[in-house]
């Protein structure tokens, strides 16, 4: 099954969701939560659950609209897989390693994997 991003029909769209934007230091020394994308620093946290295994999600530019969504290198991805029958699950942690403004895609490297049959 191919990735269905933010431009897919609402009945099938399943983009990753930003669950925590990165904290940034403002010029006056205070800290604030940045909304709507980042300034290239990473540190955001995204959640994504699908019927795609972690190895597939870790493919090059899997999130074809990652740049548009605001994904940046250094962001974390909390991921989950479930089989269509619900008999297998996989939970993984990844980090965004590359985001291309030209193609719009984001590539994730999966670092930790826990699975259950």
MODELLER restraints for C-alpha pairs under 7 A, 6 or more apart:
rsr = mdl.restraints
at = mdl.atoms
rsr.add(forms.Gaussian(group=physical.xy_distance, feature=features.Distance(at['CA:3:A'], at['CA:62:A']), mean=6.99, stdev=0.5))
rsr.add(forms.Gaussian(group=physical.xy_distance, feature=features.Distance(at['CA:3:A'], at['CA:63:A']), mean=6.97, stdev=0.5))
rsr.add(forms.Gaussian(group=physical.xy_distance, feature=features.Distance(at['CA:4:A'], at['CA:12:A']), mean=6.47, stdev=0.5))
rsr.add(forms.Gaussian(group=physical.xy_distance, feature=features.Distance(at['CA:4:A'], at['CA:13:A']), mean=4.95, stdev=0.5))
rsr.add(forms.Gaussian(group=physical.xy_distance, feature=features.Distance(at['CA:4:A'], at['CA:14:A']), mean=5.54, stdev=0.5))
rsr.add(forms.Gaussian(group=physical.xy_distance, feature=features.Distance(at['CA:4:A'], at['CA:15:A']), mean=6.65, stdev=0.5))
rsr.add(forms.Gaussian(group=physical.xy_distance, feature=features.Distance(at['CA:5:A'], at['CA:13:A']), mean=5.39, stdev=0.5))
rsr.add(forms.Gaussian(group=physical.xy_distance, feature=features.Distance(at['CA:5:A'], at['CA:14:A']), mean=5.64, stdev=0.5))
rsr.add(forms.Gaussian(group=physical.xy_distance, feature=features.Distance(at['CA:5:A'], at['CA:15:A']), mean=4.60, stdev=0.5))
rsr.add(forms.Gaussian(group=physical.xy_distance, feature=features.Distance(at['CA:5:A'], at['CA:65:A']), mean=6.44, stdev=0.5))
rsr.add(forms.Gaussian(group=physical.xy_distance, feature=features.Distance(at['CA:6:A'], at['CA:13:A']), mean=5.88, stdev=0.5))
rsr.add(forms.Gaussian(group=physical.xy_distance, feature=features.Distance(at['CA:6:A'], at['CA:14:A']), mean=6.99, stdev=0.5))
rsr.add(forms.Gaussian(group=physical.xy_distance, feature=features.Distance(at['CA:6:A'], at['CA:15:A']), mean=5.58, stdev=0.5))
rsr.add(forms.Gaussian(group=physical.xy_distance, feature=features.Distance(at['CA:16:A'], at['CA:46:A']), mean=6.16, stdev=0.5))
rsr.add(forms.Gaussian(group=physical.xy_distance, feature=features.Distance(at['CA:16:A'], at['CA:47:A']), mean=5.52, stdev=0.5))
rsr.add(forms.Gaussian(group=physical.xy_distance, feature=features.Distance(at['CA:16:A'], at['CA:48:A']), mean=4.63, stdev=0.5))
rsr.add(forms.Gaussian(group=physical.xy_distance, feature=features.Distance(at['CA:17:A'], at['CA:46:A']), mean=5.34, stdev=0.5))
rsr.add(forms.Gaussian(group=physical.xy_distance, feature=features.Distance(at['CA:17:A'], at['CA:47:A']), mean=5.27, stdev=0.5))
rsr.add(forms.Gaussian(group=physical.xy_distance, feature=features.Distance(at['CA:17:A'], at['CA:48:A']), mean=6.58, stdev=0.5))
rsr.add(forms.Gaussian(group=physical.xy_distance, feature=features.Distance(at['CA:18:A'], at['CA:45:A']), mean=5.87, stdev=0.5))
rsr.add(forms.Gaussian(group=physical.xy_distance, feature=features.Distance(at['CA:18:A'], at['CA:46:A']), mean=4.33, stdev=0.5))
rsr.add(forms.Gaussian(group=physical.xy_distance, feature=features.Distance(at['CA:18:A'], at['CA:47:A']), mean=6.47, stdev=0.5))
rsr.add(forms.Gaussian(group=physical.xy_distance, feature=features.Distance(at['CA:19:A'], at['CA:45:A']), mean=5.67, stdev=0.5))
rsr.add(forms.Gaussian(group=physical.xy_distance, feature=features.Distance(at['CA:19:A'], at['CA:46:A']), mean=5.46, stdev=0.5))
rsr.add(forms.Gaussian(group=physical.xy_distance, feature=features.Distance(at['CA:19:A'], at['CA:47:A']), mean=6.58, stdev=0.5))
rsr.add(forms.Gaussian(group=physical.xy_distance, feature=features.Distance(at['CA:20:A'], at['CA:44:A']), mean=5.60, stdev=0.5))
rsr.add(forms.Gaussian(group=physical.xy_distance, feature=features.Distance(at['CA:20:A'], at['CA:45:A']), mean=5.00, stdev=0.5))
rsr.add(forms.Gaussian(group=physical.xy_distance, feature=features.Distance(at['CA:21:A'], at['CA:33:A']), mean=6.39, stdev=0.5))
rsr.add(forms.Gaussian(group=physical.xy_distance, feature=features.Distance(at['CA:21:A'], at['CA:34:A']), mean=6.05, stdev=0.5))
rsr.add(forms.Gaussian(group=physical.xy_distance, feature=features.Distance(at['CA:21:A'], at['CA:35:A']), mean=6.37, stdev=0.5))
rsr.add(forms.Gaussian(group=physical.xy_distance, feature=features.Distance(at['CA:21:A'], at['CA:44:A']), mean=4.62, stdev=0.5))
rsr.add(forms.Gaussian(group=physical.xy_distance, feature=features.Distance(at['CA:21:A'], at['CA:45:A']), mean=6.52, stdev=0.5))
rsr.add(forms.Gaussian(group=physical.xy_distance, feature=features.Distance(at['CA:22:A'], at['CA:33:A']), mean=6.28, stdev=0.5))
rsr.add(forms.Gaussian(group=physical.xy_distance, feature=features.Distance(at['CA:22:A'], at['CA:34:A']), mean=6.22, stdev=0.5))
rsr.add(forms.Gaussian(group=physical.xy_distance, feature=features.Distance(at['CA:22:A'], at['CA:42:A']), mean=6.82, stdev=0.5))
rsr.add(forms.Gaussian(group=physical.xy_distance, feature=features.Distance(at['CA:22:A'], at['CA:43:A']), mean=4.97, stdev=0.5))
rsr.add(forms.Gaussian(group=physical.xy_distance, feature=features.Distance(at['CA:22:A'], at['CA:44:A']), mean=4.53, stdev=0.5))
rsr.add(forms.Gaussian(group=physical.xy_distance, feature=features.Distance(at['CA:23:A'], at['CA:31:A']), mean=6.59, stdev=0.5))
rsr.add(forms.Gaussian(group=physical.xy_distance, feature=features.Distance(at['CA:23:A'], at['CA:32:A']), mean=5.78, stdev=0.5))
rsr.add(forms.Gaussian(group=physical.xy_distance, feature=features.Distance(at['CA:23:A'], at['CA:33:A']), mean=4.75, stdev=0.5))
rsr.add(forms.Gaussian(group=physical.xy_distance, feature=features.Distance(at['CA:23:A'], at['CA:34:A']), mean=6.18, stdev=0.5))
rsr.add(forms.Gaussian(group=physical.xy_distance, feature=features.Distance(at['CA:24:A'], at['CA:31:A']), mean=5.68, stdev=0.5))
rsr.add(forms.Gaussian(group=physical.xy_distance, feature=features.Distance(at['CA:24:A'], at['CA:32:A']), mean=5.68, stdev=0.5))
rsr.add(forms.Gaussian(group=physical.xy_distance, feature=features.Distance(at['CA:24:A'], at['CA:33:A']), mean=6.33, stdev=0.5))
rsr.add(forms.Gaussian(group=physical.xy_distance, feature=features.Distance(at['CA:24:A'], at['CA:34:A']), mean=6.49, stdev=0.5))
rsr.add(forms.Gaussian(group=physical.xy_distance, feature=features.Distance(at['CA:25:A'], at['CA:31:A']), mean=4.55, stdev=0.5))
rsr.add(forms.Gaussian(group=physical.xy_distance, feature=features.Distance(at['CA:25:A'], at['CA:32:A']), mean=6.53, stdev=0.5))
rsr.add(forms.Gaussian(group=physical.xy_distance, feature=features.Distance(at['CA:36:A'], at['CA:70:A']), mean=6.74, stdev=0.5))
rsr.add(forms.Gaussian(group=physical.xy_distance, feature=features.Distance(at['CA:37:A'], at['CA:70:A']), mean=4.07, stdev=0.5))
rsr.add(forms.Gaussian(group=physical.xy_distance, feature=features.Distance(at['CA:37:A'], at['CA:71:A']), mean=6.96, stdev=0.5))
rsr.add(forms.Gaussian(group=physical.xy_distance, feature=features.Distance(at['CA:38:A'], at['CA:70:A']), mean=6.44, stdev=0.5))
rsr.add(forms.Gaussian(group=physical.xy_distance, feature=features.Distance(at['CA:40:A'], at['CA:72:A']), mean=5.83, stdev=0.5))
rsr.add(forms.Gaussian(group=physical.xy_distance, feature=features.Distance(at['CA:42:A'], at['CA:72:A']), mean=5.18, stdev=0.5))
rsr.add(forms.Gaussian(group=physical.xy_distance, feature=features.Distance(at['CA:42:A'], at['CA:73:A']), mean=5.35, stdev=0.5))
rsr.add(forms.Gaussian(group=physical.xy_distance, feature=features.Distance(at['CA:42:A'], at['CA:74:A']), mean=4.22, stdev=0.5))
rsr.add(forms.Gaussian(group=physical.xy_distance, feature=features.Distance(at['CA:42:A'], at['CA:75:A']), mean=4.63, stdev=0.5))
rsr.add(forms.Gaussian(group=physical.xy_distance, feature=features.Distance(at['CA:43:A'], at['CA:74:A']), mean=5.56, stdev=0.5))
rsr.add(forms.Gaussian(group=physical.xy_distance, feature=features.Distance(at['CA:43:A'], at['CA:75:A']), mean=4.58, stdev=0.5))
rsr.add(forms.Gaussian(group=physical.xy_distance, feature=features.Distance(at['CA:43:A'], at['CA:76:A']), mean=6.73, stdev=0.5))
rsr.add(forms.Gaussian(group=physical.xy_distance, feature=features.Distance(at['CA:44:A'], at['CA:75:A']), mean=4.65, stdev=0.5))
rsr.add(forms.Gaussian(group=physical.xy_distance, feature=features.Distance(at['CA:44:A'], at['CA:76:A']), mean=6.19, stdev=0.5))
rsr.add(forms.Gaussian(group=physical.xy_distance, feature=features.Distance(at['CA:45:A'], at['CA:75:A']), mean=5.80, stdev=0.5))
rsr.add(forms.Gaussian(group=physical.xy_distance, feature=features.Distance(at['CA:45:A'], at['CA:76:A']), mean=4.78, stdev=0.5))
rsr.add(forms.Gaussian(group=physical.xy_distance, feature=features.Distance(at['CA:45:A'], at['CA:77:A']), mean=5.92, stdev=0.5))
rsr.add(forms.Gaussian(group=physical.xy_distance, feature=features.Distance(at['CA:46:A'], at['CA:76:A']), mean=6.09, stdev=0.5))
rsr.add(forms.Gaussian(group=physical.xy_distance, feature=features.Distance(at['CA:46:A'], at['CA:77:A']), mean=4.75, stdev=0.5))
rsr.add(forms.Gaussian(group=physical.xy_distance, feature=features.Distance(at['CA:46:A'], at['CA:78:A']), mean=6.05, stdev=0.5))
rsr.add(forms.Gaussian(group=physical.xy_distance, feature=features.Distance(at['CA:47:A'], at['CA:77:A']), mean=5.76, stdev=0.5))
rsr.add(forms.Gaussian(group=physical.xy_distance, feature=features.Distance(at['CA:47:A'], at['CA:78:A']), mean=4.80, stdev=0.5))
rsr.add(forms.Gaussian(group=physical.xy_distance, feature=features.Distance(at['CA:47:A'], at['CA:79:A']), mean=5.85, stdev=0.5))
rsr.add(forms.Gaussian(group=physical.xy_distance, feature=features.Distance(at['CA:48:A'], at['CA:78:A']), mean=6.37, stdev=0.5))
rsr.add(forms.Gaussian(group=physical.xy_distance, feature=features.Distance(at['CA:48:A'], at['CA:79:A']), mean=4.88, stdev=0.5))
rsr.add(forms.Gaussian(group=physical.xy_distance, feature=features.Distance(at['CA:48:A'], at['CA:80:A']), mean=6.37, stdev=0.5))
rsr.add(forms.Gaussian(group=physical.xy_distance, feature=features.Distance(at['CA:49:A'], at['CA:79:A']), mean=5.65, stdev=0.5))
rsr.add(forms.Gaussian(group=physical.xy_distance, feature=features.Distance(at['CA:49:A'], at['CA:80:A']), mean=4.51, stdev=0.5))
rsr.add(forms.Gaussian(group=physical.xy_distance, feature=features.Distance(at['CA:49:A'], at['CA:81:A']), mean=5.73, stdev=0.5))
rsr.add(forms.Gaussian(group=physical.xy_distance, feature=features.Distance(at['CA:50:A'], at['CA:80:A']), mean=6.49, stdev=0.5))
rsr.add(forms.Gaussian(group=physical.xy_distance, feature=features.Distance(at['CA:50:A'], at['CA:81:A']), mean=5.20, stdev=0.5))
rsr.add(forms.Gaussian(group=physical.xy_distance, feature=features.Distance(at['CA:50:A'], at['CA:82:A']), mean=6.44, stdev=0.5))
rsr.add(forms.Gaussian(group=physical.xy_distance, feature=features.Distance(at['CA:51:A'], at['CA:81:A']), mean=5.27, stdev=0.5))
rsr.add(forms.Gaussian(group=physical.xy_distance, feature=features.Distance(at['CA:51:A'], at['CA:82:A']), mean=5.19, stdev=0.5))
rsr.add(forms.Gaussian(group=physical.xy_distance, feature=features.Distance(at['CA:51:A'], at['CA:83:A']), mean=5.48, stdev=0.5))
rsr.add(forms.Gaussian(group=physical.xy_distance, feature=features.Distance(at['CA:51:A'], at['CA:84:A']), mean=6.39, stdev=0.5))
rsr.add(forms.Gaussian(group=physical.xy_distance, feature=features.Distance(at['CA:52:A'], at['CA:81:A']), mean=5.95, stdev=0.5))
rsr.add(forms.Gaussian(group=physical.xy_distance, feature=features.Distance(at['CA:53:A'], at['CA:81:A']), mean=5.78, stdev=0.5))
rsr.add(forms.Gaussian(group=physical.xy_distance, feature=features.Distance(at['CA:54:A'], at['CA:92:A']), mean=6.86, stdev=0.5))
rsr.add(forms.Gaussian(group=physical.xy_distance, feature=features.Distance(at['CA:54:A'], at['CA:110:A']), mean=6.97, stdev=0.5))
rsr.add(forms.Gaussian(group=physical.xy_distance, feature=features.Distance(at['CA:58:A'], at['CA:107:A']), mean=6.40, stdev=0.5))
rsr.add(forms.Gaussian(group=physical.xy_distance, feature=features.Distance(at['CA:58:A'], at['CA:108:A']), mean=4.87, stdev=0.5))
rsr.add(forms.Gaussian(group=physical.xy_distance, feature=features.Distance(at['CA:58:A'], at['CA:109:A']), mean=5.42, stdev=0.5))
rsr.add(forms.Gaussian(group=physical.xy_distance, feature=features.Distance(at['CA:58:A'], at['CA:110:A']), mean=6.13, stdev=0.5))
rsr.add(forms.Gaussian(group=physical.xy_distance, feature=features.Distance(at['CA:59:A'], at['CA:107:A']), mean=6.49, stdev=0.5))
rsr.add(forms.Gaussian(group=physical.xy_distance, feature=features.Distance(at['CA:60:A'], at['CA:107:A']), mean=5.02, stdev=0.5))
rsr.add(forms.Gaussian(group=physical.xy_distance, feature=features.Distance(at['CA:61:A'], at['CA:105:A']), mean=4.37, stdev=0.5))
rsr.add(forms.Gaussian(group=physical.xy_distance, feature=features.Distance(at['CA:61:A'], at['CA:106:A']), mean=4.53, stdev=0.5))
rsr.add(forms.Gaussian(group=physical.xy_distance, feature=features.Distance(at['CA:61:A'], at['CA:107:A']), mean=4.47, stdev=0.5))
rsr.add(forms.Gaussian(group=physical.xy_distance, feature=features.Distance(at['CA:62:A'], at['CA:105:A']), mean=6.61, stdev=0.5))
rsr.add(forms.Gaussian(group=physical.xy_distance, feature=features.Distance(at['CA:62:A'], at['CA:106:A']), mean=6.33, stdev=0.5))
rsr.add(forms.Gaussian(group=physical.xy_distance, feature=features.Distance(at['CA:62:A'], at['CA:107:A']), mean=6.06, stdev=0.5))
rsr.add(forms.Gaussian(group=physical.xy_distance, feature=features.Distance(at['CA:63:A'], at['CA:105:A']), mean=5.34, stdev=0.5))
rsr.add(forms.Gaussian(group=physical.xy_distance, feature=features.Distance(at['CA:63:A'], at['CA:106:A']), mean=5.15, stdev=0.5))
rsr.add(forms.Gaussian(group=physical.xy_distance, feature=features.Distance(at['CA:63:A'], at['CA:107:A']), mean=6.92, stdev=0.5))
rsr.add(forms.Gaussian(group=physical.xy_distance, feature=features.Distance(at['CA:64:A'], at['CA:104:A']), mean=5.76, stdev=0.5))
rsr.add(forms.Gaussian(group=physical.xy_distance, feature=features.Distance(at['CA:64:A'], at['CA:105:A']), mean=3.99, stdev=0.5))
rsr.add(forms.Gaussian(group=physical.xy_distance, feature=features.Distance(at['CA:64:A'], at['CA:106:A']), mean=6.43, stdev=0.5))
rsr.add(forms.Gaussian(group=physical.xy_distance, feature=features.Distance(at['CA:65:A'], at['CA:104:A']), mean=5.20, stdev=0.5))
rsr.add(forms.Gaussian(group=physical.xy_distance, feature=features.Distance(at['CA:65:A'], at['CA:105:A']), mean=5.41, stdev=0.5))
rsr.add(forms.Gaussian(group=physical.xy_distance, feature=features.Distance(at['CA:66:A'], at['CA:99:A']), mean=6.99, stdev=0.5))
rsr.add(forms.Gaussian(group=physical.xy_distance, feature=features.Distance(at['CA:66:A'], at['CA:104:A']), mean=5.97, stdev=0.5))
rsr.add(forms.Gaussian(group=physical.xy_distance, feature=features.Distance(at['CA:66:A'], at['CA:105:A']), mean=5.09, stdev=0.5))
rsr.add(forms.Gaussian(group=physical.xy_distance, feature=features.Distance(at['CA:66:A'], at['CA:106:A']), mean=4.86, stdev=0.5))
rsr.add(forms.Gaussian(group=physical.xy_distance, feature=features.Distance(at['CA:67:A'], at['CA:99:A']), mean=6.16, stdev=0.5))
rsr.add(forms.Gaussian(group=physical.xy_distance, feature=features.Distance(at['CA:67:A'], at['CA:100:A']), mean=6.65, stdev=0.5))
rsr.add(forms.Gaussian(group=physical.xy_distance, feature=features.Distance(at['CA:67:A'], at['CA:101:A']), mean=5.93, stdev=0.5))
rsr.add(forms.Gaussian(group=physical.xy_distance, feature=features.Distance(at['CA:67:A'], at['CA:104:A']), mean=4.86, stdev=0.5))
rsr.add(forms.Gaussian(group=physical.xy_distance, feature=features.Distance(at['CA:67:A'], at['CA:105:A']), mean=6.10, stdev=0.5))
rsr.add(forms.Gaussian(group=physical.xy_distance, feature=features.Distance(at['CA:67:A'], at['CA:106:A']), mean=6.57, stdev=0.5))
rsr.add(forms.Gaussian(group=physical.xy_distance, feature=features.Distance(at['CA:68:A'], at['CA:104:A']), mean=6.50, stdev=0.5))
rsr.add(forms.Gaussian(group=physical.xy_distance, feature=features.Distance(at['CA:71:A'], at['CA:106:A']), mean=6.96, stdev=0.5))
rsr.add(forms.Gaussian(group=physical.xy_distance, feature=features.Distance(at['CA:72:A'], at['CA:96:A']), mean=6.58, stdev=0.5))
rsr.add(forms.Gaussian(group=physical.xy_distance, feature=features.Distance(at['CA:72:A'], at['CA:99:A']), mean=5.97, stdev=0.5))
rsr.add(forms.Gaussian(group=physical.xy_distance, feature=features.Distance(at['CA:73:A'], at['CA:96:A']), mean=4.87, stdev=0.5))
rsr.add(forms.Gaussian(group=physical.xy_distance, feature=features.Distance(at['CA:73:A'], at['CA:97:A']), mean=4.92, stdev=0.5))
rsr.add(forms.Gaussian(group=physical.xy_distance, feature=features.Distance(at['CA:73:A'], at['CA:98:A']), mean=5.35, stdev=0.5))
rsr.add(forms.Gaussian(group=physical.xy_distance, feature=features.Distance(at['CA:73:A'], at['CA:99:A']), mean=6.29, stdev=0.5))
rsr.add(forms.Gaussian(group=physical.xy_distance, feature=features.Distance(at['CA:74:A'], at['CA:95:A']), mean=6.05, stdev=0.5))
rsr.add(forms.Gaussian(group=physical.xy_distance, feature=features.Distance(at['CA:74:A'], at['CA:96:A']), mean=5.47, stdev=0.5))
rsr.add(forms.Gaussian(group=physical.xy_distance, feature=features.Distance(at['CA:74:A'], at['CA:97:A']), mean=6.39, stdev=0.5))
rsr.add(forms.Gaussian(group=physical.xy_distance, feature=features.Distance(at['CA:75:A'], at['CA:95:A']), mean=5.70, stdev=0.5))
rsr.add(forms.Gaussian(group=physical.xy_distance, feature=features.Distance(at['CA:75:A'], at['CA:96:A']), mean=5.31, stdev=0.5))
rsr.add(forms.Gaussian(group=physical.xy_distance, feature=features.Distance(at['CA:76:A'], at['CA:94:A']), mean=5.77, stdev=0.5))
rsr.add(forms.Gaussian(group=physical.xy_distance, feature=features.Distance(at['CA:76:A'], at['CA:95:A']), mean=4.47, stdev=0.5))
rsr.add(forms.Gaussian(group=physical.xy_distance, feature=features.Distance(at['CA:76:A'], at['CA:96:A']), mean=6.25, stdev=0.5))
rsr.add(forms.Gaussian(group=physical.xy_distance, feature=features.Distance(at['CA:77:A'], at['CA:93:A']), mean=5.77, stdev=0.5))
rsr.add(forms.Gaussian(group=physical.xy_distance, feature=features.Distance(at['CA:77:A'], at['CA:94:A']), mean=4.86, stdev=0.5))
rsr.add(forms.Gaussian(group=physical.xy_distance, feature=features.Distance(at['CA:77:A'], at['CA:95:A']), mean=5.72, stdev=0.5))
rsr.add(forms.Gaussian(group=physical.xy_distance, feature=features.Distance(at['CA:78:A'], at['CA:92:A']), mean=6.20, stdev=0.5))
rsr.add(forms.Gaussian(group=physical.xy_distance, feature=features.Distance(at['CA:78:A'], at['CA:93:A']), mean=4.95, stdev=0.5))
rsr.add(forms.Gaussian(group=physical.xy_distance, feature=features.Distance(at['CA:78:A'], at['CA:94:A']), mean=6.54, stdev=0.5))
rsr.add(forms.Gaussian(group=physical.xy_distance, feature=features.Distance(at['CA:79:A'], at['CA:91:A']), mean=5.76, stdev=0.5))
rsr.add(forms.Gaussian(group=physical.xy_distance, feature=features.Distance(at['CA:79:A'], at['CA:92:A']), mean=5.05, stdev=0.5))
rsr.add(forms.Gaussian(group=physical.xy_distance, feature=features.Distance(at['CA:79:A'], at['CA:93:A']), mean=6.04, stdev=0.5))
rsr.add(forms.Gaussian(group=physical.xy_distance, feature=features.Distance(at['CA:80:A'], at['CA:90:A']), mean=5.59, stdev=0.5))
rsr.add(forms.Gaussian(group=physical.xy_distance, feature=features.Distance(at['CA:80:A'], at['CA:91:A']), mean=4.48, stdev=0.5))
rsr.add(forms.Gaussian(group=physical.xy_distance, feature=features.Distance(at['CA:80:A'], at['CA:92:A']), mean=6.21, stdev=0.5))
rsr.add(forms.Gaussian(group=physical.xy_distance, feature=features.Distance(at['CA:81:A'], at['CA:89:A']), mean=5.36, stdev=0.5))
rsr.add(forms.Gaussian(group=physical.xy_distance, feature=features.Distance(at['CA:81:A'], at['CA:90:A']), mean=4.87, stdev=0.5))
rsr.add(forms.Gaussian(group=physical.xy_distance, feature=features.Distance(at['CA:81:A'], at['CA:91:A']), mean=6.39, stdev=0.5))
rsr.add(forms.Gaussian(group=physical.xy_distance, feature=features.Distance(at['CA:82:A'], at['CA:88:A']), mean=5.69, stdev=0.5))
rsr.add(forms.Gaussian(group=physical.xy_distance, feature=features.Distance(at['CA:82:A'], at['CA:89:A']), mean=4.43, stdev=0.5))
rsr.add(forms.Gaussian(group=physical.xy_distance, feature=features.Distance(at['CA:82:A'], at['CA:90:A']), mean=6.54, stdev=0.5))
rsr.add(forms.Gaussian(group=physical.xy_distance, feature=features.Distance(at['CA:83:A'], at['CA:89:A']), mean=6.51, stdev=0.5))
rsr.add(forms.Gaussian(group=physical.xy_distance, feature=features.Distance(at['CA:87:A'], at['CA:117:A']), mean=6.39, stdev=0.5))
rsr.add(forms.Gaussian(group=physical.xy_distance, feature=features.Distance(at['CA:88:A'], at['CA:116:A']), mean=5.99, stdev=0.5))
rsr.add(forms.Gaussian(group=physical.xy_distance, feature=features.Distance(at['CA:88:A'], at['CA:117:A']), mean=4.48, stdev=0.5))
rsr.add(forms.Gaussian(group=physical.xy_distance, feature=features.Distance(at['CA:89:A'], at['CA:115:A']), mean=5.89, stdev=0.5))
rsr.add(forms.Gaussian(group=physical.xy_distance, feature=features.Distance(at['CA:89:A'], at['CA:116:A']), mean=5.47, stdev=0.5))
rsr.add(forms.Gaussian(group=physical.xy_distance, feature=features.Distance(at['CA:89:A'], at['CA:117:A']), mean=6.46, stdev=0.5))
rsr.add(forms.Gaussian(group=physical.xy_distance, feature=features.Distance(at['CA:90:A'], at['CA:114:A']), mean=5.84, stdev=0.5))
rsr.add(forms.Gaussian(group=physical.xy_distance, feature=features.Distance(at['CA:90:A'], at['CA:115:A']), mean=4.10, stdev=0.5))
rsr.add(forms.Gaussian(group=physical.xy_distance, feature=features.Distance(at['CA:90:A'], at['CA:116:A']), mean=6.21, stdev=0.5))
rsr.add(forms.Gaussian(group=physical.xy_distance, feature=features.Distance(at['CA:91:A'], at['CA:113:A']), mean=6.13, stdev=0.5))
rsr.add(forms.Gaussian(group=physical.xy_distance, feature=features.Distance(at['CA:91:A'], at['CA:114:A']), mean=5.31, stdev=0.5))
rsr.add(forms.Gaussian(group=physical.xy_distance, feature=features.Distance(at['CA:91:A'], at['CA:115:A']), mean=6.07, stdev=0.5))
rsr.add(forms.Gaussian(group=physical.xy_distance, feature=features.Distance(at['CA:92:A'], at['CA:110:A']), mean=6.88, stdev=0.5))
rsr.add(forms.Gaussian(group=physical.xy_distance, feature=features.Distance(at['CA:92:A'], at['CA:112:A']), mean=5.54, stdev=0.5))
rsr.add(forms.Gaussian(group=physical.xy_distance, feature=features.Distance(at['CA:92:A'], at['CA:113:A']), mean=4.56, stdev=0.5))
rsr.add(forms.Gaussian(group=physical.xy_distance, feature=features.Distance(at['CA:92:A'], at['CA:114:A']), mean=6.18, stdev=0.5))
rsr.add(forms.Gaussian(group=physical.xy_distance, feature=features.Distance(at['CA:93:A'], at['CA:110:A']), mean=5.92, stdev=0.5))
rsr.add(forms.Gaussian(group=physical.xy_distance, feature=features.Distance(at['CA:93:A'], at['CA:111:A']), mean=5.90, stdev=0.5))
rsr.add(forms.Gaussian(group=physical.xy_distance, feature=features.Distance(at['CA:93:A'], at['CA:112:A']), mean=5.30, stdev=0.5))
rsr.add(forms.Gaussian(group=physical.xy_distance, feature=features.Distance(at['CA:93:A'], at['CA:113:A']), mean=6.76, stdev=0.5))
rsr.add(forms.Gaussian(group=physical.xy_distance, feature=features.Distance(at['CA:94:A'], at['CA:108:A']), mean=6.08, stdev=0.5))
rsr.add(forms.Gaussian(group=physical.xy_distance, feature=features.Distance(at['CA:94:A'], at['CA:109:A']), mean=5.34, stdev=0.5))
rsr.add(forms.Gaussian(group=physical.xy_distance, feature=features.Distance(at['CA:94:A'], at['CA:110:A']), mean=4.01, stdev=0.5))
rsr.add(forms.Gaussian(group=physical.xy_distance, feature=features.Distance(at['CA:94:A'], at['CA:111:A']), mean=5.33, stdev=0.5))
rsr.add(forms.Gaussian(group=physical.xy_distance, feature=features.Distance(at['CA:95:A'], at['CA:108:A']), mean=5.44, stdev=0.5))
rsr.add(forms.Gaussian(group=physical.xy_distance, feature=features.Distance(at['CA:95:A'], at['CA:109:A']), mean=5.39, stdev=0.5))
rsr.add(forms.Gaussian(group=physical.xy_distance, feature=features.Distance(at['CA:95:A'], at['CA:110:A']), mean=6.49, stdev=0.5))
rsr.add(forms.Gaussian(group=physical.xy_distance, feature=features.Distance(at['CA:96:A'], at['CA:106:A']), mean=6.84, stdev=0.5))
rsr.add(forms.Gaussian(group=physical.xy_distance, feature=features.Distance(at['CA:96:A'], at['CA:107:A']), mean=5.78, stdev=0.5))
rsr.add(forms.Gaussian(group=physical.xy_distance, feature=features.Distance(at['CA:96:A'], at['CA:108:A']), mean=4.27, stdev=0.5))
rsr.add(forms.Gaussian(group=physical.xy_distance, feature=features.Distance(at['CA:96:A'], at['CA:109:A']), mean=6.25, stdev=0.5))
rsr.add(forms.Gaussian(group=physical.xy_distance, feature=features.Distance(at['CA:97:A'], at['CA:107:A']), mean=5.82, stdev=0.5))
rsr.add(forms.Gaussian(group=physical.xy_distance, feature=features.Distance(at['CA:97:A'], at['CA:108:A']), mean=5.57, stdev=0.5))
rsr.add(forms.Gaussian(group=physical.xy_distance, feature=features.Distance(at['CA:97:A'], at['CA:109:A']), mean=6.27, stdev=0.5))
rsr.add(forms.Gaussian(group=physical.xy_distance, feature=features.Distance(at['CA:98:A'], at['CA:106:A']), mean=5.72, stdev=0.5))
rsr.add(forms.Gaussian(group=physical.xy_distance, feature=features.Distance(at['CA:98:A'], at['CA:107:A']), mean=5.15, stdev=0.5))
rsr.add(forms.Gaussian(group=physical.xy_distance, feature=features.Distance(at['CA:99:A'], at['CA:105:A']), mean=5.78, stdev=0.5))
rsr.add(forms.Gaussian(group=physical.xy_distance, feature=features.Distance(at['CA:99:A'], at['CA:106:A']), mean=4.30, stdev=0.5))
rsr.add(forms.Gaussian(group=physical.xy_distance, feature=features.Distance(at['CA:99:A'], at['CA:107:A']), mean=6.33, stdev=0.5))
rsr.add(forms.Gaussian(group=physical.xy_distance, feature=features.Distance(at['CA:100:A'], at['CA:106:A']), mean=6.51, stdev=0.5))
